Amino acid sequence: MTDPTLDEMRELLSAELPHHAAFDGWTPVALDLAAQATGIDPAIASLAFSGGAIEMIDGWFAHIDRAMLAAVPPQQMATMKIRQKIAALIEARIDLIAPDIEALRRALAILTLPQNLPHTVKLSWRAADAIWRAAGDTATDFNHYSKRTLLAGIYTATIMAMLDDQSEGLAETRAFLGRRIDGVMRFEKFKGKFTHSAPERLSLARFLGRLRYPAV
């Protein structure tokens, strides 16, 4: 059996790290324990996450991105409407993160520090982009950015709601998510109508303007 690459070791450690970060924080101690649990030399593990806590958290969230896609494969989404796809993907993330809720609390405490906010925005955007791409979005215009910005806000708000959710099976968080997605779908529908009718309105405005101020 060939030795794992650094990327492969990073993936193994990223899946294991939150189990230890829940108790020891996103620290070298947690990384050493994750290395022992996965049979990786702690010295090599430190190379995989030389950027410290932020890099460890980034690795965990990237692992969640990949695990989400595996949990809701394309063949499962083939018959779903867009709203159902988005909900299924975010709920998969909730299910993946929920067992390590304390590690998430500790991660958010680090991510919300002022110096880490740019990285926090990057992680939220990356999650939203992964969800939209998996749902089949191919927009490349302004919609590409507006959809991801809206979804990043929904995802972040849902994660915050999950932190205080004591309901069975996180039912309150799932209901919260459903309401937020419904709101975005209504907005997208309105925006679509507005965009579709815009050329007609502009043409009418141009015509009326010519009536008032005829060309000379």
N, C-alpha and C positions, 0 to 999 in steps of 0.2 A: 504494500500500500504506500503510495507516495505521500510525502509530508504535505499538509495543507498550506496553501498560500497565505499571505498576510490578510488578504481580503476574506478568505474562507475562515480564518481564525477570528477576524473581526466580527463576522456574522455569528459564529458560535458564541463568542463572548457577549455580543449585543443581546442575544436571546436569554442569556443566563444572568447578565448584570442586574436587571431590575429586582431579581429575587434577593439579592444581597444589598442593593442600594436602599431597599425599604428599611433596613436596620442600620446600615453603616454609612448611608448617604452615597452620593456619587463621588467616591473617594478612592485612593489607591488601595485601601483595605478591601473595599467591595470588589475592585478589579482583581486583586490577588485571590480572593475567594472564588470569583467566577472562573479564574484561570485554573485553580485547583479542581473545580467541579467539572471542567471540560477537558482536563488533562493537558493543558497548555502551560508551557514554561512561563512563570510570572514575568520574567525578564523580557520575553518576547511579547507577552500581553501588554506590557507597558509601552512597547513600540507601536502596537496597534492603535493605542489611544494616547499618543504623546501630547495631544492637546488638552488633556485633563477632563474635567467634569463635562464641559460643553460638548466635547467630542464623544464622550460616552453616551450622553443623552441623545445626541445626533444619531449615533449608531443604533440606539434602541428604537428611535422613531423611524429610522430607515428600515429596520427590521419589521416594524409594524406595517409600514407601507407595503412591503413584499408579502407579509403574511395575510394582509387584507385581500390582496389580489388572489392569493391561493384559496382563501376562504369563500370568495364569491367569484368563481371562474366564469369566463365568457359564455360557456354553454348554459350556465344557470341564468345569466342575465338576458339571454337571447330573446326571451318572450316577455321581458319586463318593460314597462314604460319607464321613461327617464326618471320620474319621481321615485319609483320603486327601486331603480338601480342606485340612485344616490342614497336613499334610506338604507338599503341593504349593505352598501359599502361602509357607511359611517357606523351602522350598528355592528358590523364585523369588527371595526376598530374598537368600539366600546367593549365588546366581548374579549378582545385581545388584551386591552389595557386593564380592565376591571380587576383581574387577580393581583395586579401589582399597583393598586391604587396609592399605597403609601410611597412607593417609589416615584409615582407621578407627582404627588404633593411635593416631594423633595426636589424633583426636577423643575417644577414650576417655580419654586422658591428661587432657584438659580436663574431660570430663564427670564424672570421678571425684574432682575437687577438691571438698572439703566444701561450698563455697559454691554449687556447681552441682548437687548431688545432687537437690534438688527438681525441677530441670528434667530431669535424667536419668530420674527416675521417671516424669515426664510423657511423655517420648518413648517409654519402654518400654510404658506403658499405651496410648498412642496406636497403636503398632504392633499390640499385642495386640487392641485394639478393632477396628482395620481388618481384621485377619485373621478374627476371629469374625463380624463383620458380613458379610464376603465369603463366609464359609462358611455363611451363612444363619441365624445365631443371632439369635433375637428375644426372648431372656429379658429381663425387666425387673425381676425380683425379686432376691433375694440371689445367685442363680446368675449374674446379669449380672456381678457384681463378682468372685465366686469364680473364674469361668472366665477372666476377663481377668487376674486376679492370678496364677493358675497358669501361664497361657500366657506372660505377661510374664517369669516366672522361667525357663521353658523356652527362650524366645527369647534371653534374655540369656546363659544358660549355653551355648547353642549357638554364639552369636557368640564367646564366650570360647574355646570349643573350636576354632573355626575359626582363631583367631589363631596357633595352634601346629600346625595340621594341614599335614603335608607329603605326604599321600597323594594318589594320582592322582584327579583330579576331586573332591577333598575327600570321598573315600569315608568316612573315619573320622568326619568331622563329620556326614554324612548318617546314618550308623549310630547315632551318639550321639543325634541328633534323633529317630530312629525309636524308640529305647528310651525316651526321655523321653515321647514322645507315647503310647506303649503304656501307660506307667505312669499317665498322666493319664486315659486312656480307662478303665482298670480302676477307678480311683478314682471316676470319674463314674458308672460302672455300679453300683458298690457304694453310692455316695451315693443313686442313684436308687432302689435297692431299699430302702435305709434310710428314705428319705423316704416312699416309697410305703407302707411297713408301719408308719410312725410312728403314724398315727391309730389303727390296730388295737391297737398296744401301749399307747397312752395310754388307750384305752377299757378295755382289760383291767385296767390298773393302777387306774383309777378304780373299776371293779367290785370288785376285790379289796379296795380301801381301804374301800369301803362295807360289805363283809362283816365287816371287822375293826372298823370304827368306824361302826356303823349310825347313820343320822340319827335325831335325837331330836325 
